[in-house]
Amino acid sequence: NRVVFNLVDVAKGVCKPNQAIVKSKKSNNLYLLPASQTDDKDVVSEEEIKKVIDLYKREFNFVLIDSPAGIEQGFKNACAAADKAIVVTNPEVSSIRDADRVIGLLAASGIDSRLVINRIDFSMVRRGDMLSVEDVQDILGIDLLGVIEKDESVVIAANCGEPVVYNPKSSAGKAFSRIARRLCGEPVPLTDYIYGQSFWGRLTRRLGVA
Amino acid sequence: MKVFEFLTSRLFRNKHSGSIARSRLHFVLVQDRSGLTNEEMVEFRKDMIDVMKKYFIIDDNGVEVSYERNGASTTLVINSPVLRRRVKAVNGSAPGGKIGNSRTKSHKEVRRKKKATQQGGDKVANN
């Protein structure tokens, strides 16, 4: 365990910003700033968070801020310094409802968001027992960044503490890679199979029947 | 097998939970986006019913207030079965007693009510 300092330490001036970040063993340009495991989310104010993130913005091309689910203080803190947002949702009623609320709050703060649909099961979509990619897009109304299929290799990788993106056989890993490339500005097209789930599905879509 | 799946899925699509999820979401999201709290909705419905009763005889329990989503815009829909228009009594007060007190009335009951009011009584039959 190489974690010595965390975000709260940086915010309170206990340590310098470069002392708190941990370099990834697998990637040469990835660093992690740990959150505090023991403090409440209220210990640091939104202004303090923004100051901390601004320090790192000077040194890094991307600062990815992990936000807790929901719309409580943790979410507000994450928004304080964000320029853009990625909203992750499952194709399920309660998840979409929360995502809708979050998108509204982000828009009210002037933060653009893009959508990632996670844990989608295309055979369930074919059967009509799960909302499709088009359904979720229609409902939430923001641009789609990527789609990640439900994939066992995610659980296995998490068990081992290994990033799933390094597993070449994992469909979720490949989806994460595509998302990362799109974030970097590469025009990676959305894979065709996320729409119209079967030959007949695609055919009826092309004929405009679906 | 795929052909069979395609045909049956087209036929039975509406019976699958996906379409139920879609309509539940539409209903709930429009409410979420409208900004009225549950208490405000109850107040609104009560006020609407009071206004309607000035002009119509309606069934309180039949009044439905809901939202419809048409693409990007939201429509407020108020459904109320209207039985007949409310005829104002001779002495100026609306028959049927206090506002907020009406229910489904048969033809006979309405006639009886009108009579009672015209006789100047403030007791209302079958309220």
Boltz contact constraints between the chains, C-beta under 6 A:
constraints:
  - contact:
      token1: [A, 93]
      token2: [B, 21]
      max_distance: 6.0
  - contact:
      token1: [A, 93]
      token2: [B, 24]
      max_distance: 6.0
  - contact:
      token1: [A, 93]
      token2: [B, 25]
      max_distance: 6.0
  - contact:
      token1: [A, 96]
      token2: [B, 25]
      max_distance: 6.0
  - contact:
      token1: [A, 100]
      token2: [B, 29]
      max_distance: 6.0
  - contact:
      token1: [A, 128]
      token2: [B, 13]
      max_distance: 6.0
  - contact:
      token1: [A, 128]
      token2: [B, 16]
      max_distance: 6.0
  - contact:
      token1: [A, 128]
      token2: [B, 18]
      max_distance: 6.0
  - contact:
      token1: [A, 129]
      token2: [B, 16]
      max_distance: 6.0
  - contact:
      token1: [A, 129]
      token2: [B, 17]
      max_distance: 6.0
  - contact:
      token1: [A, 129]
      token2: [B, 18]
      max_distance: 6.0
  - contact:
      token1: [A, 130]
      token2: [B, 18]
      max_distance: 6.0
  - contact:
      token1: [A, 131]
      token2: [B, 18]
      max_distance: 6.0
  - contact:
      token1: [A, 131]
      token2: [B, 21]
      max_distance: 6.0
  - contact:
      token1: [A, 139]
      token2: [B, 25]
      max_distance: 6.0
  - contact:
      token1: [A, 200]
      token2: [B, 6]
      max_distance: 6.0
